[in-house]
Amino acid sequence: MIEIPSDLHPDLVPLAFLLGNWQGAGVAALDREDGPGTDKCNFGQEVTFSHDGRDFLEYVSHSWQLDEEGEKIRPLETESGYWRIDSERKVEVVMIRDQGIAEVWYGELADQKPQIDLATDAIARTPSSAEYSGGKRLYGYVNGDLMWVGERAAPGVPLQPYMSAQLKKAVDLRGIAKDLSEKDGDLPDDGIAFFK
């Protein structure tokens, strides 16, 4: 179920399905020194979409490479940015990546379903960043999960998939504990008390 906070800016209601803290895993193509890579790895990801009442969502993503047991090996990518939508369902995103890349993305929210298709419009990168000339992303809310797939291109290398993930809504245990303690003033000693 998609919840719409009472203090959400009215323009952002179509993007409410993105709100929250998300965690999950996916598959990524590792970069090589000579450009975009084809070596695959599993990665973990935490994504947060939040708002402060203004007409944009704040976005933060952290990802890290996982070993075969699902343990963190090393950080992969950190991104942050801002998402907006207009009255015609056009979406704009400005994003900064820790690899020295700034991007402007444009796209649109699909009609009658929570799915956003984005493509880069402008890219700026530092001299130390990897070669990169453009990208596409598809985000969708599917059966309560946030799914996304990304493609990227580099000079001489056409668009190719580089990351995809399935993320689940993270539960804020502090809120649950607070709700429980406010009911009776104290948490029950055992689980049986919940059913009495």
N, C-alpha and C positions, 0 to 999 in steps of 0.2 A: 504494500500500500504506500502510495506517495503522500507524504504529509506536507502541507503548505504552512510555514510559520506565519503567524499573524503580523509580524513586523517585516515580512519580505516585501521589497519594493514591487508594486503591481506589475511592472514591466517584466519582472523575472519569473512570474508564475509558470510560464511554459518550460523554464529550466529547473523547476523545483525538484525534479527527479534526480538531479546531480547532487543535491545538497547532502552533506554528511561526511563521515569518515569511512573510507573504503580500504579494504585490505585483500590481497590475493596474490596470485602468481600467474606467470605466463612464460612465453618463449621469446628470446631476443637473439638477433644476429650480432656477434661481436665485431667491432671494428678492427681492421688491420692497419699497419703503418701506411700501406699503399691505397687505402680507401675503405669504403663500406665492406664489411665482412660477410662471409657466408657461413662461418662457424657459428653453431647455435649453442645457446645455454639457457637454462631455466633461471628465472628471476622472480624475486618477490617485490611487491609494490605496496606502498601506502599512499593514498590520495585523499586530500581534503578539499571539498568545495564548501565555502562558508560565505556569509553575507553580513553586512552591518547596517542594513536598511537603505543603503544607496542603490543606484541602478546597475550594479555589477556584482558578479560572484568572484570571490578570491579563490585562486586555485594554487595548490602546492602538491607536488609529487616527489616522492623519494623511491628509488628502486635500487636493488642490489642483486648481484649474482648469487645463485644458490648452488650448493654441491648436490650430489646424488641423494643425500639424506635430507635435503631441504634446509640445511644450515647456511647462514650467511657467509659468503667468501669475501666479497669486496663491494663497495658502492658502484653502481652503474651510472645513474643519471639523477640529477635533481632539477626540477623545473618549477617555476612559479609564474603566475600571471593573473589576468583579469578577463572575465567573460561577460559579454553584453549581448542582448537580443533586441531587435526593433519590432515594430508592430506588424511587419511583413514576414516575421519569423527568420530574418537574416541574423546570423550570429557572427560576432567579431571577437577575436581573442588576441591579446598581446601576451607574449610569453618570453621569458628569459631562461636560458639553460646554462648550467654550470660549466659547460664546455666552451663558453665564450660566444654564444649565439643568441641573438635577439630576433624574434619572429612576429609577424602580423599574419594572422589566419582569418580567412573569411569562409563562410559556409551558410548552411541553413538547417533549421529544424524540420524534419519530415512532417508531412501532413498526417494527422491522426495517429502518430506513434512517436514515442520518445527516442528519437534517433537523430544524431547530428553528424553531418558530413562536412568536413573542413579541408581547405587547401591553403598553402602558404601564398601570401601575396607579396610580402617583402621580407627580406632576410638581411641581417647585418651580422658579421662575424669578425672576431679578433684574428690577428695573424697566427696565433697559436692553436686555433680551433681546427677540427678536421674539415676537409672539403665537404661542402654541403650546398646544394642549389635549390632544394624545394622538398615539400612533403605533402602528404595527405593523411587524414585521420578520420576514422569513423567511430563514434561513440554510440552506445545503445543501452537502454534499460531493458533487460530480458529476464523475465521470471524473478524479479527482485534483485538481480545482479547487475552491476555495471560492467559492460564488456567494451573493449576497444581494440582497434587494430591500427597500426601506423605503417606508412610507407615513406621512403625517402629516396632522393636522387642526389647524385654528385656529378660534377663535370665529367662527361663521358660515360656515366652510369645512369641508365633510366630508372624510373621509380621501381622500387622493389620493397617487399615487406621487411620490416626490421624489428618490430615489437608487436606483441598482442597479449592481452591479459583478461582474466575474468576476476572481478573484484566483488567481494561481499561486504555488505554494510556492517561496520564494526559497532559493537554494543558499548555504550558508555556505562561501565559498571558503577561509576560514582553516582550517576543519576538513579540507577536501580537501587543501590544501597540507601540513598537518601530517601527515596519514596518508601521503602520498607520501614526504615527507622521512624518516619513521620507517622506511619499508620498506628503503631502501638507504643511508640516512644523507645522501642528497643527491638533488636533482631531476635527471632526465635532461636532457641538452643539447637533445635533439630528441624529437619525438613518436614517432619510429620505435622508440626504446628501449622504449616501453611495450609493444610487440607482440613483443619478442624473448623 
